[in-house]
């Protein structure tokens, strides 16, 4: 005899609606232990304490419950492979409520669980469905966000955003690089989170690049606030033509990049401004999907400024090596860089 059947017999005994065969089962269970008798007495006390003095007339609970039970069984047979949270609540109600219960208590229990179902469904529906877009080597993706904002996602980058934005703000997550054209909405700030930074805007055009522990933001139009993930106190406000940089968990630094500056990757260009060779070679590896090996070259000491327009890695490396007095040798899909 399982727990539901046991409680069924206990309630029938308390209400005087028990059969002789059920009485024997109940007495056998009560005689097994003192704990069983205490459990029965506790159940009887709770039952009697919840009854009002004068119960109004209600329709037959048995017949109404049978009708509801048939509907639930019918729905389960059609969706036997799927068990949703609300179906679990209905199953709990079905096994907890027993024909023969007092109508007032039955109605109260059903009402309580229906309220719980509404609360549960509200919480489930409040969890946003997230979308994730990831680009591979030499691949870029144009994305339209739910508010109409446009995102140009660079290669080897990932953007995560909800199918619909919340009531307080518009928040996305970025790993890599993207150019944003954000739709203006003063009541709902647009927030971009990276591994070590947070960018907050109302409506503007700007580029965000976040790789490893470095985040760089260039503002083409409008204003943004760049802050450290650890504290909003570590923040700077950037306006058109300015660039902000955060290294690891340090405070952001702002500098002028020029009003007409635009990231070259949007038009298939490689642009570098006083950039270390180590960062240039890393970008070339991502852009051309190649492997670059440096041989006794101090790539962190030398810098380069220039714009390269070529679909050929050999041509770009030839120009870089010529400018920096280096040479390269190609071995399969790898390039060996060495000094003259």
MITI-729703 format. One record per residue (C-alpha): residue number from 1; residue in three letters; x, y, z. Coordinates in Angstrom, 2 decimals. Layout:
MITI-729703
R seq type      px      py      pz
R NUM  Ala       X       Y       Z
...
end
This chain:
MITI-729703
R seq type      px      py      pz
R   1  Unk    0.00    0.00    0.00
R   2  Unk    1.56    3.26   -1.11
R   3  Unk    1.40    6.61    0.68
R   4  Unk   -1.47    8.00   -1.41
R   5  Unk   -3.61    4.91   -0.79
R   6  Unk   -2.79    5.09    2.91
R   7  Unk   -3.87    8.72    3.23
R   8  Unk   -6.99    7.87    1.24
R   9  Unk   -8.00    5.25    3.83
R  10  Unk   -7.12    7.55    6.76
R  11  Unk   -9.35   10.34    5.42
R  12  Unk  -12.17    7.89    4.78
R  13  Unk  -11.89    6.67    8.35
R  14  Unk  -11.94   10.20    9.75
R  15  Unk  -14.99   11.15    7.62
R  16  Unk  -16.82    7.87    8.35
R  17  Unk  -16.82    6.77    4.73
R  18  Unk  -14.60    3.70    5.09
R  19  Unk  -15.37    0.13    4.03
R  20  Unk  -14.75   -3.00    6.14
R  21  Unk  -11.87   -4.23    4.00
R  22  Unk  -10.24   -0.81    4.31
R  23  Unk  -10.70   -0.81    8.08
R  24  Unk   -8.66   -4.00    8.33
R  25  Unk   -5.83   -2.49    6.33
R  26  Unk   -5.92    0.65    8.46
R  27  Unk   -5.92   -1.25   11.76
R  28  Unk   -3.02   -3.41   10.59
R  29  Unk   -1.02   -0.28    9.75
R  30  Unk   -1.89    1.42   13.08
R  31  Unk   -0.79   -1.63   15.02
R  32  Unk    2.60   -1.70   13.33
R  33  Unk    4.10    1.18   15.35
R  34  Unk    3.48    4.11   17.65
R  35  Unk    4.76    6.42   14.90
R  36  Unk    1.93    5.30   12.61
R  37  Unk   -0.67    6.03   15.27
R  38  Unk    0.81    9.49   15.89
R  39  Unk    0.72   10.17   12.15
R  40  Unk   -2.97    9.22   12.05
R  41  Unk   -3.79   11.40   15.06
R  42  Unk   -1.93   14.32   13.53
R  43  Unk   -3.86   13.95   10.28
R  44  Unk   -7.18   13.77   12.16
R  45  Unk   -6.34   16.91   14.15
R  46  Unk   -5.43   18.88   11.02
R  47  Unk   -8.61   17.71    9.28
R  48  Unk  -10.92   18.73   12.08
R  49  Unk   -9.19   22.08   12.66
R  50  Unk   -9.71   23.16    9.04
R  51  Unk  -13.46   22.50    8.94
R  52  Unk  -15.78   25.52    9.23
R  53  Unk  -18.80   25.24   11.53
R  54  Unk  -21.36   25.55    8.77
R  55  Unk  -20.46   24.29    5.31
R  56  Unk  -22.48   25.63    2.39
R  57  Unk  -23.90   23.30   -0.21
R  58  Unk  -21.50   22.59   -3.08
R  59  Unk  -21.84   20.51   -6.23
R  60  Unk  -20.60   16.93   -5.93
R  61  Unk  -16.82   17.03   -5.61
R  62  Unk  -16.56   13.38   -6.66
R  63  Unk  -18.30   13.89   -9.98
R  64  Unk  -16.48   17.18  -10.72
R  65  Unk  -13.11   15.67   -9.84
R  66  Unk  -13.79   12.66  -12.07
R  67  Unk  -14.47   15.02  -14.98
R  68  Unk  -11.25   16.99  -14.34
R  69  Unk   -9.29   13.76  -13.93
R  70  Unk  -10.56   12.48  -17.29
R  71  Unk   -9.42   15.71  -18.98
R  72  Unk   -5.97   15.46  -17.42
R  73  Unk   -5.64   11.79  -18.45
R  74  Unk   -6.71   12.71  -22.00
R  75  Unk   -4.12   15.49  -22.21
R  76  Unk   -1.39   13.21  -20.83
R  77  Unk   -2.13   10.52  -23.42
R  78  Unk   -1.62   13.09  -26.19
R  79  Unk    1.59   14.49  -24.66
R  80  Unk    3.01   11.44  -22.91
R  81  Unk    6.58   12.30  -23.89
R  82  Unk    6.48   15.86  -22.50
R  83  Unk    6.03   16.76  -18.85
R  84  Unk    5.80   20.47  -18.23
R  85  Unk    5.91   22.14  -14.79
R  86  Unk    2.17   22.85  -14.90
R  87  Unk    1.46   19.19  -15.69
R  88  Unk    3.44   18.20  -12.63
R  89  Unk    1.25   20.47  -10.53
R  90  Unk   -1.89   18.86  -11.94
R  91  Unk   -0.46   15.41  -11.17
R  92  Unk    0.21   16.48   -7.60
R  93  Unk   -3.33   17.79   -7.22
R  94  Unk   -4.79   14.60   -8.69
R  95  Unk   -2.92   12.31   -6.29
R  96  Unk   -3.37   14.57   -3.27
R  97  Unk   -7.11   15.26   -3.54
R  98  Unk   -9.28   12.23   -2.81
R  99  Unk  -12.97   11.69   -3.56
R 100  Unk  -14.81   12.10   -0.27
R 101  Unk  -12.94   15.21    0.87
R 102  Unk  -15.04   18.01    2.30
R 103  Unk  -15.94   20.42   -0.54
R 104  Unk  -14.61   23.54    1.21
R 105  Unk  -11.19   22.00    1.80
R 106  Unk  -11.04   20.55   -1.73
R 107  Unk  -11.78   23.94   -3.23
R 108  Unk   -9.16   25.64   -1.04
R 109  Unk   -6.46   23.15   -2.02
R 110  Unk   -7.25   23.41   -5.72
R 111  Unk   -7.23   27.22   -5.50
R 112  Unk   -3.88   27.21   -3.69
R 113  Unk   -2.25   25.05   -6.34
R 114  Unk   -3.76   27.02   -9.21
R 115  Unk   -2.24   30.19   -7.73
R 116  Unk    1.09   28.37   -7.45
R 117  Unk    0.79   27.34  -11.10
R 118  Unk    0.24   30.95  -12.21
R 119  Unk    3.26   32.14  -10.18
R 120  Unk    5.42   29.34  -11.62
R 121  Unk    4.40   30.05  -15.19
R 122  Unk    5.06   33.77  -14.68
R 123  Unk    8.59   33.02  -13.48
R 124  Unk    9.21   30.62  -16.37
R 125  Unk    8.00   33.15  -18.93
R 126  Unk   10.17   35.89  -17.40
R 127  Unk   13.38   33.98  -18.22
R 128  Unk   14.57   35.33  -21.61
R 129  Unk   15.41   32.97  -24.46
R 130  Unk   19.00   33.67  -25.50
R 131  Unk   20.48   33.60  -28.99
R 132  Unk   24.17   33.06  -29.71
R 133  Unk   25.88   34.00  -33.00
R 134  Unk   29.47   32.84  -33.55
R 135  Unk   31.65   33.62  -36.56
R 136  Unk   34.53   31.50  -37.83
R 137  Unk   37.81   32.49  -39.49
R 138  Unk   37.38   35.03  -42.32
R 139  Unk   33.63   35.19  -41.61
R 140  Unk   31.59   38.27  -40.68
R 141  Unk   27.92   38.44  -39.77
R 142  Unk   25.35   41.25  -39.89
R 143  Unk   22.80   40.99  -37.06
R 144  Unk   19.62   42.93  -36.32
R 145  Unk   18.78   42.98  -32.62
R 146  Unk   15.18   42.97  -31.22
R 147  Unk   15.17   46.77  -30.79
R 148  Unk   16.35   47.39  -34.36
R 149  Unk   20.01   47.97  -33.44
R 150  Unk   22.49   46.71  -36.04
R 151  Unk   25.63   44.70  -35.27
R 152  Unk   28.47   43.90  -37.66
R 153  Unk   30.22   40.92  -36.02
R 154  Unk   33.88   40.39  -36.94
R 155  Unk   35.54   37.02  -37.49
R 156  Unk   36.22   34.68  -34.56
R 157  Unk   33.67   36.51  -32.42
R 158  Unk   30.58   35.58  -30.41
R 159  Unk   27.54   37.71  -29.63
R 160  Unk   24.89   36.59  -27.14
R 161  Unk   21.57   38.44  -26.86
R 162  Unk   17.95   37.77  -25.81
R 163  Unk   15.07   37.25  -28.26
R 164  Unk   13.41   40.23  -26.58
R 165  Unk   14.95   42.86  -24.31
R 166  Unk   13.83   43.37  -20.69
R 167  Unk   12.00   46.32  -19.18
R 168  Unk   15.07   47.94  -17.58
R 169  Unk   17.80   47.78  -20.22
R 170  Unk   19.08   46.18  -23.42
R 171  Unk   21.98   43.89  -22.56
R 172  Unk   24.21   41.74  -24.81
R 173  Unk   27.47   39.85  -24.29
R 174  Unk   30.43   40.03  -26.65
R 175  Unk   33.57   37.97  -27.02
R 176  Unk   35.62   39.25  -29.94
R 177  Unk   34.91   42.34  -32.03
R 178  Unk   31.78   44.01  -33.36
R 179  Unk   30.62   47.39  -34.68
R 180  Unk   27.31   48.55  -33.16
R 181  Unk   24.74   50.98  -34.54
R 182  Unk   22.44   51.27  -31.54
R 183  Unk   18.81   52.41  -31.83
R 184  Unk   18.12   55.38  -29.55
R 185  Unk   16.01   54.69  -26.46
R 186  Unk   16.68   57.01  -23.52
R 187  Unk   14.58   54.92  -21.13
R 188  Unk   16.43   51.67  -21.85
R 189  Unk   20.26   51.96  -21.88
R 190  Unk   22.12   49.60  -24.18
R 191  Unk   24.75   47.55  -22.28
R 192  Unk   27.54   45.42  -23.74
R 193  Unk   29.40   43.11  -21.39
R 194  Unk   32.81   41.62  -22.15
R 195  Unk   35.13   39.51  -20.03
R 196  Unk   36.52   42.55  -18.21
R 197  Unk   34.42   45.56  -19.20
R 198  Unk   30.95   47.05  -19.51
R 199  Unk   29.92   49.55  -22.20
R 200  Unk   26.76   51.60  -21.57
R 201  Unk   25.13   53.73  -24.28
R 202  Unk   21.80   55.33  -25.18
R 203  Unk   22.18   55.48  -28.95
R 204  Unk   25.36   55.70  -30.99
R 205  Unk   27.77   53.98  -33.38
R 206  Unk   30.90   52.42  -31.97
R 207  Unk   33.32   49.49  -32.22
R 208  Unk   34.05   47.08  -29.37
R 209  Unk   37.00   44.70  -29.48
R 210  Unk   37.51   42.30  -26.58
R 211  Unk   40.07   39.53  -26.86
R 212  Unk   41.74   37.78  -23.92
R 213  Unk   42.12   40.44  -21.20
R 214  Unk   42.01   43.52  -23.44
R 215  Unk   38.88   45.52  -24.31
R 216  Unk   38.98   48.49  -26.70
R 217  Unk   36.07   50.77  -27.59
R 218  Unk   36.06   53.34  -30.40
R 219  Unk   33.15   55.79  -30.64
R 220  Unk   32.12   56.85  -34.13
R 221  Unk   29.02   58.81  -33.07
R 222  Unk   27.39   59.74  -29.75
R 223  Unk   28.61   59.01  -26.23
R 224  Unk   29.32   55.85  -24.25
R 225  Unk   30.48   55.00  -20.76
R 226  Unk   33.26   52.44  -20.47
R 227  Unk   33.69   50.85  -17.07
R 228  Unk   35.55   48.01  -15.43
R 229  Unk   33.45   44.91  -14.69
R 230  Unk   34.56   45.02  -11.07
R 231  Unk   33.42   48.57  -10.33
R 232  Unk   31.47   51.34  -12.06
R 233  Unk   33.71   53.79  -10.20
R 234  Unk   36.45   52.85  -12.65
R 235  Unk   34.87   54.39  -15.73
R 236  Unk   35.40   56.98  -18.47
R 237  Unk   32.98   58.74  -20.81
R 238  Unk   33.91   58.56  -24.48
R 239  Unk   32.66   60.91  -27.20
R 240  Unk   32.97   60.89  -31.00
R 241  Unk   36.51   60.19  -32.18
R 242  Unk   37.72   58.84  -28.83
R 243  Unk   38.98   55.38  -27.97
R 244  Unk   38.91   53.74  -24.54
R 245  Unk   41.04   50.80  -23.43
R 246  Unk   40.84   48.43  -20.46
R 247  Unk   43.67   45.98  -19.74
R 248  Unk   42.75   43.13  -17.36
R 249  Unk   41.00   44.70  -14.34
R 250  Unk   42.71   48.08  -14.51
R 251  Unk   40.91   51.40  -14.83
R 252  Unk   39.97   52.42  -18.40
R 253  Unk   42.10   54.90  -20.32
R 254  Unk   40.75   57.32  -22.99
R 255  Unk   42.59   58.80  -25.98
R 256  Unk   41.76   60.58  -29.20
R 257  Unk   41.67   58.34  -32.27
R 258  Unk   40.44   60.87  -34.81
R 259  Unk   36.84   61.60  -35.80
R 260  Unk   37.16   59.95  -39.23
R 261  Unk   38.73   56.78  -37.91
R 262  Unk   36.73   53.63  -38.73
R 263  Unk   37.82   50.04  -38.06
R 264  Unk   39.17   48.66  -41.33
R 265  Unk   37.86   45.13  -40.85
R 266  Unk   34.34   46.35  -41.69
R 267  Unk   35.53   46.92  -45.28
R 268  Unk   37.90   43.96  -45.35
R 269  Unk   40.98   46.01  -44.44
R 270  Unk   43.68   45.46  -41.86
R 271  Unk   44.53   48.74  -40.11
R 272  Unk   47.17   49.19  -37.45
R 273  Unk   48.15   52.31  -35.54
R 274  Unk   51.40   52.02  -33.56
R 275  Unk   50.46   48.40  -32.92
R 276  Unk   52.90   45.86  -31.51
R 277  Unk   54.01   43.12  -33.90
R 278  Unk   52.72   40.49  -31.48
R 279  Unk   49.18   41.89  -31.78
R 280  Unk   49.53   42.27  -35.57
R 281  Unk   50.59   38.64  -36.00
R 282  Unk   47.73   37.48  -33.79
R 283  Unk   45.27   39.40  -35.97
R 284  Unk   46.79   37.99  -39.15
R 285  Unk   46.39   34.47  -37.77
R 286  Unk   42.70   35.10  -37.14
R 287  Unk   42.13   36.99  -40.41
R 288  Unk   43.83   34.50  -42.73
R 289  Unk   43.50   31.36  -40.62
R 290  Unk   47.27   30.71  -40.61
R 291  Unk   49.98   29.97  -38.07
R 292  Unk   52.82   32.47  -37.51
R 293  Unk   55.97   31.42  -35.66
R 294  Unk   58.54   34.03  -34.62
R 295  Unk   62.18   33.02  -34.45
R 296  Unk   64.33   35.27  -32.25
R 297  Unk   62.21   38.32  -33.02
R 298  Unk   61.17   40.71  -30.24
R 299  Unk   57.55   41.14  -31.33
R 300  Unk   56.64   43.10  -28.19
R 301  Unk   59.25   45.79  -28.78
R 302  Unk   58.54   46.66  -32.43
R 303  Unk   55.41   48.52  -33.58
R 304  Unk   53.85   49.27  -36.96
R 305  Unk   51.36   51.73  -38.47
R 306  Unk   49.70   50.96  -41.78
R 307  Unk   46.67   49.80  -43.78
R 308  Unk   46.70   46.56  -45.77
R 309  Unk   44.14   45.58  -48.42
R 310  Unk   44.83   42.08  -49.66
R 311  Unk   43.23   38.65  -49.61
R 312  Unk   46.71   37.12  -49.72
R 313  Unk   48.61   36.54  -46.46
R 314  Unk   51.92   36.30  -48.33
R 315  Unk   51.59   39.84  -49.71
R 316  Unk   50.70   41.36  -46.32
R 317  Unk   53.56   39.56  -44.55
R 318  Unk   55.97   40.61  -47.29
R 319  Unk   55.09   44.31  -46.75
R 320  Unk   55.31   44.01  -42.94
R 321  Unk   58.66   42.23  -43.06
R 322  Unk   60.01   44.81  -45.53
R 323  Unk   59.00   47.66  -43.20
R 324  Unk   60.48   45.97  -40.10
R 325  Unk   63.65   44.50  -41.67
R 326  Unk   62.41   40.93  -41.22
R 327  Unk   62.00   37.94  -43.48
R 328  Unk   59.54   35.07  -43.59
R 329  Unk   59.52   31.51  -44.84
R 330  Unk   56.37   29.56  -45.62
R 331  Unk   56.10   25.94  -44.48
R 332  Unk   52.73   24.36  -45.37
R 333  Unk   50.18   26.57  -43.60
R 334  Unk   52.73   28.11  -41.23
R 335  Unk   54.98   31.16  -41.59
R 336  Unk   58.36   31.39  -39.90
R 337  Unk   59.34   35.02  -39.11
R 338  Unk   63.03   35.77  -38.43
R 339  Unk   65.38   38.74  -38.41
R 340  Unk   67.71   39.58  -41.31
end
